[in-house]
């Protein structure tokens, strides 16, 4: 793992918040931005990674004493983090708590826009934007093609992702033919989108093909 001093200035958490918005940060980067710096012998990125591990193991139940037990976290930093959690709980929780967090391909299949495209007679190409926590920000139809072919360009996919200040995207398209096998064009556009995302700092998490009978994940197939 790189130490914070080795991370380019533009890619540091607080600079990313200013330029891209807070939703573009990963969980670890959020903790890094709260802490600001580490201690002698323990870089802030190392400490933040350990805190993130604790949060994932005990979601919603982390206590002051848990934080204080981490090397590099004293009473001041522990109180600072707990105060941030409480402010978020009081004022920033999404209304109704209906945000969808994506951890596997199946998580996006229940989205209305995805469920409605399985029986389409034309190929639809959809982009789902995600924040740094892997939660869905928005989903949009990018192009509608002919019977079994849809042309898409990376600029069309990433234009709205940039507007959303997304940290990552998932692309989905249907195969009206019913076949789940990716075509050479599917593989080629996946490669183009991945490379464009790397340049923009917006990761392509997956490219999924759906039909009325199932789905195929390019990531799970090893094509991404």
GROMACS elastic network, one bead per residue, 0.5 to 0.9 nm:
[ bonds ]
;  ai    aj funct       b0    kb
    1    45     6  0.81590   500
    1    46     6  0.80805   500
    2     5     6  0.80381   500
    2     6     6  0.60023   500
    2     7     6  0.67983   500
    2    45     6  0.79992   500
    3     6     6  0.53917   500
    3     7     6  0.68447   500
    3    43     6  0.62042   500
    3    44     6  0.77882   500
    3    45     6  0.64715   500
    3    46     6  0.79510   500
    4     7     6  0.52268   500
    4     8     6  0.84700   500
    4    12     6  0.76304   500
    4    37     6  0.85083   500
    4    43     6  0.69372   500
    4    44     6  0.69067   500
    4    45     6  0.63925   500
    5     8     6  0.78275   500
    5     9     6  0.85840   500
    5    43     6  0.89539   500
    6     9     6  0.87804   500
    7    10     6  0.82860   500
    7    11     6  0.64916   500
    7    12     6  0.64908   500
    8    11     6  0.54280   500
    8    12     6  0.67016   500
    9    12     6  0.54879   500
    9    15     6  0.71703   500
   10    13     6  0.84546   500
   10    14     6  0.89327   500
   10    15     6  0.57965   500
   10    16     6  0.67045   500
   10    19     6  0.87056   500
   11    14     6  0.85421   500
   11    15     6  0.66851   500
   11    16     6  0.60927   500
   12    15     6  0.54782   500
   12    16     6  0.61369   500
   12    17     6  0.87929   500
   12    29     6  0.80510   500
   12    32     6  0.88415   500
   12    33     6  0.83473   500
   13    16     6  0.50638   500
   13    17     6  0.62456   500
   13    18     6  0.88149   500
   13    22     6  0.86701   500
   13    25     6  0.69153   500
   13    29     6  0.55025   500
   13    30     6  0.69296   500
   13    31     6  0.89680   500
   13    32     6  0.67527   500
   13    33     6  0.54452   500
   14    17     6  0.51117   500
   14    18     6  0.64890   500
   14    19     6  0.88522   500
   14    22     6  0.86897   500
   14    29     6  0.86666   500
   14    30     6  0.87022   500
   14    32     6  0.85439   500
   14    33     6  0.56345   500
   14    34     6  0.88799   500
   14    36     6  0.84859   500
   15    18     6  0.51951   500
   15    19     6  0.63094   500
   15    20     6  0.83595   500
   16    19     6  0.51119   500
   16    20     6  0.53606   500
   16    21     6  0.66252   500
   16    22     6  0.74397   500
   16    24     6  0.74672   500
   16    25     6  0.73804   500
   17    20     6  0.54879   500
   17    23     6  0.79361   500
   17    24     6  0.73896   500
   17    25     6  0.74305   500
   17    33     6  0.88595   500
   18    21     6  0.59560   500
   18    22     6  0.78491   500
   20    23     6  0.79060   500
   20    24     6  0.62347   500
   20    25     6  0.86937   500
   20   162     6  0.84388   500
   20   165     6  0.56363   500
   20   166     6  0.82717   500
   20   167     6  0.89623   500
   21    24     6  0.58842   500
   21    25     6  0.79152   500
   21   165     6  0.63529   500
   21   166     6  0.88393   500
   22    25     6  0.58195   500
   22    30     6  0.79292   500
   22   131     6  0.87906   500
   22   132     6  0.82928   500
   22   165     6  0.85876   500
   23    26     6  0.79955   500
   23   130     6  0.86399   500
   23   131     6  0.50624   500
   23   132     6  0.55524   500
   23   133     6  0.76948   500
   23   164     6  0.89480   500
   23   165     6  0.69271   500
   23   166     6  0.69560   500
   23   167     6  0.72755   500
   24   130     6  0.84985   500
   24   131     6  0.54731   500
   24   133     6  0.83926   500
   24   165     6  0.60262   500
   24   166     6  0.55289   500
   24   168     6  0.82380   500
   24   202     6  0.87886   500
   25    28     6  0.78584   500
   25    29     6  0.55771   500
   25    30     6  0.60772   500
   25   131     6  0.73767   500
   25   133     6  0.75595   500
   25   167     6  0.68552   500
   26    29     6  0.51298   500
   26    30     6  0.62805   500
   26    31     6  0.88341   500
   26   131     6  0.79747   500
   26   133     6  0.57414   500
   26   134     6  0.83306   500
   26   167     6  0.79464   500
   27    30     6  0.51580   500
   27    31     6  0.65182   500
   27    32     6  0.87433   500
   27    48     6  0.88489   500
   27    49     6  0.88850   500
   27    52     6  0.67567   500
   27   132     6  0.67602   500
   27   133     6  0.61181   500
   28    31     6  0.52115   500
   28    32     6  0.62109   500
   28    33     6  0.87260   500
   28    45     6  0.76562   500
   28    48     6  0.56834   500
   28    49     6  0.58458   500
   28    50     6  0.89315   500
   28    51     6  0.80204   500
   28    52     6  0.59756   500
   29    33     6  0.61353   500
   29    34     6  0.86331   500
   29    45     6  0.80917   500
   29    48     6  0.77002   500
   29    49     6  0.89089   500
   29   132     6  0.88990   500
   30    33     6  0.51759   500
   30    34     6  0.63920   500
   30    35     6  0.87942   500
   30    48     6  0.86115   500
   31    34     6  0.50869   500
   31    35     6  0.61859   500
   31    36     6  0.84507   500
   31    44     6  0.88624   500
   31    45     6  0.86695   500
   31    47     6  0.88724   500
   31    48     6  0.55697   500
   31    49     6  0.83679   500
   31    51     6  0.77550   500
   31    52     6  0.77581   500
   31    81     6  0.80267   500
   32    35     6  0.52054   500
   32    36     6  0.58562   500
   32    37     6  0.74228   500
   32    38     6  0.88370   500
   32    44     6  0.61983   500
   32    45     6  0.63263   500
   32    47     6  0.82929   500
   32    48     6  0.57265   500
   32    49     6  0.87390   500
   33    36     6  0.52017   500
   33    37     6  0.83707   500
   34    37     6  0.87458   500
   34    77     6  0.86773   500
   34    80     6  0.78081   500
   34    81     6  0.70403   500
   34    84     6  0.83103   500
   35    38     6  0.72257   500
   35    44     6  0.71066   500
   35    48     6  0.80239   500
   35    77     6  0.67963   500
   35    80     6  0.82275   500
   35    81     6  0.79339   500
   36    44     6  0.71960   500
   37    43     6  0.72259   500
   37    44     6  0.51205   500
   37    45     6  0.85268   500
   38    41     6  0.82128   500
   38    42     6  0.58183   500
   38    45     6  0.76813   500
   38    46     6  0.83383   500
   38    47     6  0.71051   500
   38    48     6  0.89540   500
   38    72     6  0.67493   500
   38    73     6  0.85531   500
   39    42     6  0.52250   500
   39    43     6  0.64080   500
   39    44     6  0.72908   500
   39    72     6  0.58332   500
   39    73     6  0.85466   500
   40    43     6  0.75650   500
   40    72     6  0.84145   500
   41    72     6  0.88079   500
   42    45     6  0.82999   500
   42    46     6  0.65184   500
   42    47     6  0.68131   500
   42    71     6  0.80790   500
   42    72     6  0.66034   500
   43    46     6  0.53530   500
   43    47     6  0.65182   500
   43    48     6  0.87012   500
   43    72     6  0.87290   500
   44    47     6  0.51481   500
   44    48     6  0.59940   500
   44    49     6  0.85429   500
   44    72     6  0.85016   500
   45    48     6  0.50480   500
   45    49     6  0.60727   500
   45    50     6  0.86715   500
   46    49     6  0.52380   500
   46    50     6  0.64648   500
   46    51     6  0.88510   500
   47    50     6  0.52496   500
   47    51     6  0.63815   500
   47    52     6  0.87745   500
   47    70     6  0.76224   500
   47    71     6  0.74836   500
   47    72     6  0.66556   500
   47    73     6  0.78295   500
   48    51     6  0.50286   500
   48    52     6  0.61553   500
   48    53     6  0.86211   500
   49    52     6  0.50753   500
   49    53     6  0.62680   500
   49    54     6  0.87380   500
   50    53     6  0.50884   500
   50    54     6  0.63896   500
   50    55     6  0.87760   500
   50    70     6  0.76518   500
   51    54     6  0.50405   500
   51    55     6  0.62529   500
   51    56     6  0.87529   500
   51    67     6  0.73134   500
   51    70     6  0.77071   500
   52    56     6  0.62180   500
   52    57     6  0.85879   500
   53    56     6  0.52347   500
   53    57     6  0.61926   500
   53    58     6  0.85929   500
   54    57     6  0.51493   500
   54    58     6  0.60520   500
   54    59     6  0.79913   500
   54    62     6  0.75291   500
   54    66     6  0.82152   500
   54    67     6  0.86056   500
   55    58     6  0.52192   500
   55    59     6  0.51463   500
   55    60     6  0.75417   500
   55    61     6  0.81459   500
   55    62     6  0.65855   500
   56    59     6  0.54285   500
   58    61     6  0.56143   500
   58    62     6  0.61483   500
   59    62     6  0.68297   500
   62    65     6  0.83815   500
   62    66     6  0.63680   500
   62    67     6  0.77223   500
   62    82     6  0.87695   500
   63    66     6  0.51820   500
   63    67     6  0.66734   500
   63    68     6  0.88643   500
   63    82     6  0.77158   500
   64    67     6  0.53020   500
   64    68     6  0.62631   500
   64    69     6  0.87853   500
   64    75     6  0.85318   500
   64    78     6  0.60743   500
   64    79     6  0.69948   500
   64    81     6  0.86710   500
   64    82     6  0.66943   500
   65    68     6  0.50848   500
   65    69     6  0.62872   500
   65    78     6  0.82722   500
   66    69     6  0.53914   500
   66    70     6  0.72070   500
   66    78     6  0.88119   500
   67    70     6  0.55629   500
   67    71     6  0.88452   500
   67    73     6  0.65820   500
   67    74     6  0.82135   500
   67    75     6  0.87496   500
   67    77     6  0.85540   500
   67    78     6  0.56277   500
   67    79     6  0.88780   500
   67    81     6  0.85273   500
   67    82     6  0.87784   500
   68    71     6  0.76633   500
   68    72     6  0.84172   500
   68    73     6  0.55269   500
   68    74     6  0.57302   500
   68    75     6  0.64339   500
   68    77     6  0.83556   500
   68    78     6  0.59419   500
   69    72     6  0.88005   500
   69    73     6  0.73639   500
   69    74     6  0.84823   500
   70    73     6  0.56261   500
   70    74     6  0.83240   500
   71    74     6  0.80842   500
   72    77     6  0.88637   500
   73    76     6  0.78582   500
   73    77     6  0.57225   500
   73    78     6  0.61641   500
   74    77     6  0.55219   500
   74    78     6  0.60776   500
   74    79     6  0.85638   500
   75    78     6  0.51624   500
   75    79     6  0.60449   500
   75    80     6  0.85126   500
   76    79     6  0.52488   500
   76    80     6  0.61445   500
   76    81     6  0.87702   500
   77    81     6  0.62091   500
   77    82     6  0.86080   500
   78    81     6  0.52851   500
   78    82     6  0.62114   500
   78    83     6  0.85832   500
   79    82     6  0.51324   500
   79    83     6  0.60452   500
   79    84     6  0.86491   500
   80    83     6  0.52091   500
   80    84     6  0.63892   500
   80    85     6  0.88708   500
   81    84     6  0.51232   500
   81    85     6  0.63636   500
   81    86     6  0.87569   500
   82    85     6  0.51016   500
   82    86     6  0.62537   500
   82    87     6  0.86920   500
   83    86     6  0.51315   500
   83    87     6  0.61670   500
   83    88     6  0.85937   500
   84    87     6  0.51912   500
   84    88     6  0.61961   500
   84    89     6  0.86137   500
   85    88     6  0.51855   500
   85    89     6  0.61896   500
   85    90     6  0.87364   500
   86    90     6  0.61500   500
   86    91     6  0.86003   500
   87    90     6  0.51863   500
   87    91     6  0.60344   500
   87    92     6  0.73557   500
   88    91     6  0.55077   500
   88    93     6  0.63445   500
   89    92     6  0.60985   500
   89    93     6  0.56377   500
   90    93     6  0.69358   500
   91    94     6  0.88689   500
   92    95     6  0.86787   500
   93    96     6  0.84375   500
   93    97     6  0.70091   500
   94    97     6  0.51749   500
   94    98     6  0.71889   500
   94    99     6  0.71396   500
   95    98     6  0.72819   500
   95    99     6  0.88755   500
   96    99     6  0.84159   500
   97   100     6  0.89003   500
   99   135     6  0.64210   500
   99   136     6  0.66788   500
   99   137     6  0.83016   500
  100   107     6  0.77090   500
  100   108     6  0.80944   500
  100   111     6  0.89973   500
  100   134     6  0.83387   500
  100   135     6  0.54017   500
  100   136     6  0.56001   500
  100   137     6  0.87173   500
  101   107     6  0.73883   500
  101   108     6  0.86951   500
  101   130     6  0.85788   500
  101   133     6  0.74776   500
  101   134     6  0.54477   500
  101   136     6  0.63342   500
  102   105     6  0.73646   500
  102   106     6  0.83433   500
  102   107     6  0.54242   500
  102   108     6  0.67381   500
  102   130     6  0.83351   500
  102   133     6  0.87499   500
  102   134     6  0.54731   500
  102   135     6  0.60402   500
  102   136     6  0.72541   500
  103   106     6  0.84664   500
  103   107     6  0.67990   500
  103   134     6  0.72213   500
  104   107     6  0.57102   500
  104   108     6  0.80028   500
  105   108     6  0.60715   500
  105   109     6  0.71819   500
  105   206     6  0.78869   500
  105   208     6  0.76404   500
  105   215     6  0.88095   500
  105   216     6  0.87580   500
  105   217     6  0.68245   500
  105   220     6  0.89275   500
  106   109     6  0.52390   500
  106   110     6  0.75692   500
  106   215     6  0.87943   500
  107   110     6  0.66250   500
  107   111     6  0.82198   500
  108   111     6  0.55556   500
  108   114     6  0.74545   500
  108   128     6  0.87199   500
  108   136     6  0.87279   500
  109   112     6  0.81571   500
  109   113     6  0.88105   500
  109   114     6  0.58528   500
  109   115     6  0.64419   500
  109   210     6  0.88065   500
  109   215     6  0.87584   500
  110   113     6  0.84605   500
  110   114     6  0.68860   500
  110   115     6  0.62653   500
  111   114     6  0.53420   500
  111   115     6  0.62296   500
  111   116     6  0.86281   500
  111   139     6  0.87869   500
  112   115     6  0.51292   500
  112   116     6  0.60473   500
  112   117     6  0.87805   500
  113   116     6  0.53480   500
  113   117     6  0.66429   500
  113   126     6  0.84223   500
  113   139     6  0.74714   500
  113   140     6  0.79912   500
  113   141     6  0.83788   500
  114   117     6  0.54129   500
  114   118     6  0.70208   500
  114   126     6  0.82121   500
  114   172     6  0.78997   500
  114   173     6  0.86744   500
  114   174     6  0.89094   500
  114   210     6  0.82967   500
  115   118     6  0.60008   500
  115   119     6  0.86521   500
  115   212     6  0.89218   500
  116   119     6  0.70701   500
  116   120     6  0.76245   500
  117   120     6  0.51639   500
  117   121     6  0.87973   500
  117   122     6  0.89642   500
  117   123     6  0.84368   500
  117   124     6  0.70528   500
  117   173     6  0.82154   500
  117   174     6  0.66614   500
  117   210     6  0.81692   500
  117   211     6  0.81284   500
  117   212     6  0.85723   500
  118   121     6  0.88569   500
  118   174     6  0.62878   500
  118   175     6  0.80374   500
  118   176     6  0.78082   500
  118   210     6  0.62553   500
  118   213     6  0.82584   500
  118   214     6  0.87511   500
  119   122     6  0.88600   500
  119   174     6  0.84585   500
  119   176     6  0.70590   500
  119   211     6  0.70477   500
  119   212     6  0.58424   500
  120   123     6  0.69920   500
  120   124     6  0.77822   500
  120   174     6  0.77303   500
  120   175     6  0.85418   500
  120   176     6  0.63933   500
  120   211     6  0.89239   500
  121   146     6  0.83731   500
  121   147     6  0.61068   500
  121   148     6  0.79433   500
  121   175     6  0.85612   500
  121   176     6  0.53639   500
  121   177     6  0.84372   500
  122   144     6  0.67079   500
  122   145     6  0.57840   500
  122   146     6  0.53518   500
  122   148     6  0.61348   500
  122   149     6  0.76503   500
  122   150     6  0.82714   500
  122   174     6  0.81710   500
  122   175     6  0.80610   500
  122   176     6  0.62291   500
  123   143     6  0.83036   500
  123   144     6  0.58515   500
  123   145     6  0.50646   500
  123   146     6  0.63818   500
  123   147     6  0.64054   500
  123   148     6  0.55814   500
  123   149     6  0.58929   500
  123   150     6  0.57686   500
  123   173     6  0.66816   500
  123   174     6  0.54985   500
  123   175     6  0.60741   500
  123   176     6  0.62848   500
  124   141     6  0.68296   500
  124   142     6  0.76457   500
  124   143     6  0.59766   500
  124   145     6  0.63075   500
  124   149     6  0.87450   500
  124   150     6  0.68877   500
  124   172     6  0.81888   500
  124   173     6  0.54283   500
  124   174     6  0.59538   500
  124   175     6  0.84186   500
  125   140     6  0.85688   500
  125   141     6  0.58779   500
  125   142     6  0.55360   500
  125   143     6  0.53240   500
  125   144     6  0.64648   500
  125   145     6  0.81720   500
  125   150     6  0.70754   500
  125   151     6  0.85626   500
  125   152     6  0.76222   500
  125   171     6  0.72706   500
  125   172     6  0.59095   500
  125   174     6  0.71864   500
  126   139     6  0.69044   500
  126   140     6  0.54956   500
  126   142     6  0.54111   500
  126   143     6  0.73700   500
  126   157     6  0.83576   500
  126   170     6  0.83840   500
  126   171     6  0.57200   500
  126   172     6  0.50931   500
  126   173     6  0.60267   500
  127   138     6  0.83540   500
  127   139     6  0.56843   500
  127   140     6  0.55189   500
  127   141     6  0.65784   500
  127   142     6  0.66383   500
  127   157     6  0.63864   500
  127   158     6  0.85322   500
  127   160     6  0.88366   500
  127   161     6  0.84032   500
  127   169     6  0.66596   500
  127   170     6  0.59180   500
  127   172     6  0.64010   500
  127   173     6  0.87975   500
  128   136     6  0.68995   500
  128   137     6  0.74678   500
  128   138     6  0.58438   500
  128   140     6  0.65766   500
  128   161     6  0.83395   500
  128   168     6  0.86163   500
  128   169     6  0.54920   500
  128   170     6  0.51102   500
  128   171     6  0.62075   500
  128   172     6  0.79169   500
  129   134     6  0.89430   500
  129   135     6  0.83330   500
  129   136     6  0.59384   500
  129   137     6  0.53835   500
  129   138     6  0.54466   500
  129   139     6  0.62913   500
  129   140     6  0.86955   500
  129   160     6  0.82519   500
  129   161     6  0.58935   500
  129   164     6  0.73416   500
  129   165     6  0.87267   500
  129   166     6  0.57759   500
  129   167     6  0.77221   500
  129   168     6  0.61669   500
  129   170     6  0.66180   500
  129   171     6  0.87932   500
  130   133     6  0.76140   500
  130   134     6  0.53441   500
  130   135     6  0.52088   500
  130   137     6  0.51913   500
  130   138     6  0.74010   500
  130   161     6  0.84252   500
  130   164     6  0.85963   500
  130   165     6  0.88200   500
  130   166     6  0.54388   500
  130   167     6  0.60188   500
  130   168     6  0.52873   500
  130   169     6  0.57407   500
  130   170     6  0.78882   500
  131   134     6  0.53692   500
  131   135     6  0.55002   500
  131   136     6  0.66935   500
  131   137     6  0.64002   500
  131   164     6  0.85684   500
  131   165     6  0.76294   500
  131   166     6  0.50886   500
  131   167     6  0.50436   500
  131   168     6  0.66652   500
  131   169     6  0.87428   500
  132   135     6  0.73984   500
  132   166     6  0.73498   500
  132   167     6  0.51804   500
  132   168     6  0.73961   500
  133   136     6  0.89717   500
  133   167     6  0.85777   500
  134   137     6  0.89805   500
  134   167     6  0.81717   500
  134   168     6  0.77910   500
  136   139     6  0.77230   500
  137   164     6  0.72343   500
  137   166     6  0.75676   500
  138   161     6  0.88643   500
  138   164     6  0.79326   500
  140   160     6  0.86446   500
  141   144     6  0.75134   500
  142   152     6  0.75011   500
  142   156     6  0.67026   500
  142   157     6  0.65715   500
  143   150     6  0.67404   500
  143   151     6  0.71425   500
  143   152     6  0.65541   500
  143   156     6  0.86545   500
  144   149     6  0.86581   500
  144   150     6  0.61577   500
  144   151     6  0.81981   500
  145   148     6  0.71036   500
  145   149     6  0.53860   500
  145   151     6  0.66918   500
  146   149     6  0.53229   500
  146   150     6  0.63787   500
  147   150     6  0.85427   500
  147   176     6  0.69672   500
  147   177     6  0.84603   500
  148   174     6  0.87722   500
  148   175     6  0.64903   500
  148   176     6  0.59769   500
  148   177     6  0.68058   500
  149   175     6  0.83916   500
  150   173     6  0.88045   500
  152   155     6  0.86104   500
  152   156     6  0.69897   500
  152   157     6  0.75938   500
  152   189     6  0.78250   500
  153   156     6  0.55134   500
  153   157     6  0.67089   500
  153   189     6  0.80113   500
  153   192     6  0.86347   500
  153   193     6  0.82660   500
  154   157     6  0.50565   500
  154   158     6  0.60981   500
  154   159     6  0.83416   500
  154   189     6  0.82110   500
  154   192     6  0.70653   500
  154   193     6  0.56359   500
  154   196     6  0.66652   500
  154   197     6  0.84636   500
  155   158     6  0.53444   500
  155   159     6  0.57428   500
  155   196     6  0.85232   500
  156   159     6  0.54759   500
  156   160     6  0.76058   500
  157   160     6  0.68531   500
  157   161     6  0.71413   500
  157   169     6  0.88689   500
  157   171     6  0.83774   500
  157   193     6  0.81038   500
  158   162     6  0.60431   500
  158   163     6  0.85765   500
  158   169     6  0.84362   500
  158   193     6  0.86618   500
  158   196     6  0.84549   500
  158   197     6  0.77440   500
  158   200     6  0.85571   500
  158   202     6  0.82225   500
  159   162     6  0.54289   500
  159   163     6  0.65555   500
  159   164     6  0.88795   500
  160   164     6  0.60548   500
  160   165     6  0.84300   500
  160   166     6  0.86920   500
  161   164     6  0.50343   500
  161   165     6  0.60884   500
  161   166     6  0.52830   500
  161   167     6  0.81989   500
  161   168     6  0.79143   500
  161   169     6  0.73007   500
  161   202     6  0.79304   500
  162   166     6  0.62350   500
  162   167     6  0.88873   500
  162   200     6  0.85840   500
  162   202     6  0.82546   500
  163   166     6  0.77157   500
  164   167     6  0.89423   500
  165   202     6  0.89101   500
  166   169     6  0.72412   500
  166   202     6  0.67720   500
  167   201     6  0.74195   500
  167   202     6  0.51594   500
  167   203     6  0.66394   500
  168   197     6  0.82177   500
  168   201     6  0.82672   500
  168   204     6  0.57854   500
  168   205     6  0.64155   500
  169   197     6  0.87386   500
  169   202     6  0.70338   500
  169   203     6  0.62880   500
  169   204     6  0.50939   500
  169   205     6  0.59249   500
  169   206     6  0.75493   500
  169   207     6  0.89899   500
  170   203     6  0.86881   500
  170   204     6  0.59536   500
  170   205     6  0.54456   500
  170   206     6  0.50382   500
  170   207     6  0.58784   500
  170   208     6  0.77065   500
  171   190     6  0.87625   500
  171   204     6  0.77184   500
  171   205     6  0.82396   500
  171   206     6  0.63736   500
  171   208     6  0.62466   500
  171   209     6  0.87006   500
  172   206     6  0.82753   500
  172   207     6  0.56026   500
  172   209     6  0.58146   500
  172   210     6  0.73120   500
  173   207     6  0.79926   500
  173   208     6  0.65147   500
  173   209     6  0.51991   500
  173   210     6  0.63182   500
  173   211     6  0.88487   500
  174   177     6  0.88462   500
  174   178     6  0.84571   500
  174   180     6  0.87009   500
  174   208     6  0.83823   500
  174   209     6  0.54565   500
  174   211     6  0.57084   500
  174   212     6  0.88421   500
  174   215     6  0.88481   500
  175   178     6  0.56360   500
  175   179     6  0.63311   500
  175   180     6  0.69692   500
  175   181     6  0.89829   500
  175   209     6  0.68725   500
  175   210     6  0.64339   500
  175   211     6  0.57505   500
  175   212     6  0.89532   500
  176   179     6  0.78080   500
  176   210     6  0.89807   500
  176   211     6  0.68413   500
  176   212     6  0.86205   500
  177   180     6  0.86571   500
  177   211     6  0.81301   500
  178   210     6  0.83913   500
  178   211     6  0.54263   500
  178   212     6  0.69653   500
  178   213     6  0.72709   500
  178   214     6  0.89340   500
  179   182     6  0.82816   500
  179   210     6  0.88261   500
  179   211     6  0.72352   500
  179   213     6  0.89555   500
  180   209     6  0.63711   500
  180   210     6  0.68716   500
  180   211     6  0.68874   500
  180   213     6  0.88079   500
  180   214     6  0.76814   500
  180   215     6  0.65655   500
  180   216     6  0.60694   500
  181   209     6  0.82385   500
  181   216     6  0.76608   500
  182   185     6  0.78892   500
  182   186     6  0.55909   500
  182   187     6  0.65798   500
  182   209     6  0.75196   500
  182   216     6  0.83115   500
  182   218     6  0.81466   500
  183   186     6  0.50023   500
  183   187     6  0.64298   500
  183   188     6  0.86270   500
  184   187     6  0.51582   500
  184   188     6  0.61150   500
  184   189     6  0.87164   500
  185   189     6  0.61201   500
  185   190     6  0.84478   500
  186   189     6  0.54159   500
  186   190     6  0.61779   500
  186   191     6  0.87561   500
  186   207     6  0.88968   500
  187   190     6  0.51176   500
  187   191     6  0.63524   500
  187   192     6  0.87917   500
  187   218     6  0.83484   500
  187   223     6  0.71327   500
  187   224     6  0.86228   500
  188   191     6  0.52092   500
  188   192     6  0.63336   500
  188   193     6  0.87243   500
  189   193     6  0.60186   500
  189   194     6  0.84559   500
  190   193     6  0.51617   500
  190   194     6  0.61044   500
  190   195     6  0.86372   500
  190   204     6  0.85515   500
  190   206     6  0.86490   500
  190   207     6  0.67785   500
  190   218     6  0.83537   500
  190   223     6  0.81578   500
  190   224     6  0.71805   500
  191   194     6  0.51593   500
  191   195     6  0.62386   500
  191   196     6  0.85992   500
  191   223     6  0.84849   500
  191   224     6  0.73009   500
  192   195     6  0.52573   500
  192   196     6  0.60936   500
  192   197     6  0.84927   500
  193   196     6  0.50550   500
  193   197     6  0.59430   500
  193   198     6  0.85531   500
  193   203     6  0.89749   500
  193   204     6  0.68992   500
  194   197     6  0.51121   500
  194   198     6  0.63052   500
  194   199     6  0.89131   500
  194   202     6  0.88633   500
  194   203     6  0.69304   500
  194   204     6  0.54219   500
  194   205     6  0.85415   500
  194   224     6  0.77197   500
  195   198     6  0.51292   500
  195   199     6  0.65636   500
  195   200     6  0.88744   500
  195   203     6  0.89796   500
  195   204     6  0.87435   500
  196   199     6  0.52375   500
  196   200     6  0.63738   500
  196   201     6  0.86034   500
  196   202     6  0.83430   500
  196   203     6  0.88548   500
  196   204     6  0.89405   500
  197   200     6  0.50442   500
  197   201     6  0.57980   500
  197   203     6  0.52003   500
  197   204     6  0.61644   500
  198   201     6  0.51469   500
  198   202     6  0.62818   500
  198   203     6  0.62222   500
  198   204     6  0.82224   500
  199   202     6  0.78248   500
  200   203     6  0.82688   500
  204   207     6  0.76534   500
  204   224     6  0.85587   500
  205   219     6  0.76968   500
  205   224     6  0.83067   500
  206   217     6  0.67359   500
  206   218     6  0.62286   500
  206   219     6  0.55120   500
  206   220     6  0.85736   500
  206   224     6  0.70403   500
  207   216     6  0.85165   500
  207   217     6  0.61747   500
  207   218     6  0.53967   500
  207   219     6  0.70319   500
  207   224     6  0.79241   500
  208   215     6  0.67997   500
  208   216     6  0.56078   500
  208   218     6  0.60045   500
  208   219     6  0.82505   500
  209   214     6  0.85378   500
  209   215     6  0.54670   500
  209   216     6  0.51175   500
  209   217     6  0.65866   500
  209   218     6  0.79117   500
  210   213     6  0.78430   500
  210   214     6  0.59201   500
  210   216     6  0.65114   500
  210   217     6  0.88743   500
  211   214     6  0.54326   500
  211   215     6  0.61908   500
  211   216     6  0.89445   500
  212   215     6  0.83729   500
  216   219     6  0.88357   500
  216   220     6  0.78620   500
  216   221     6  0.76365   500
  217   220     6  0.51879   500
  217   221     6  0.61373   500
  217   222     6  0.86393   500
  217   223     6  0.86743   500
  218   222     6  0.61980   500
  218   223     6  0.50813   500
  218   224     6  0.58094   500
  219   222     6  0.51457   500
  219   223     6  0.57348   500
  220   223     6  0.76154   500
  220   224     6  0.81251   500
  221   224     6  0.78844   500
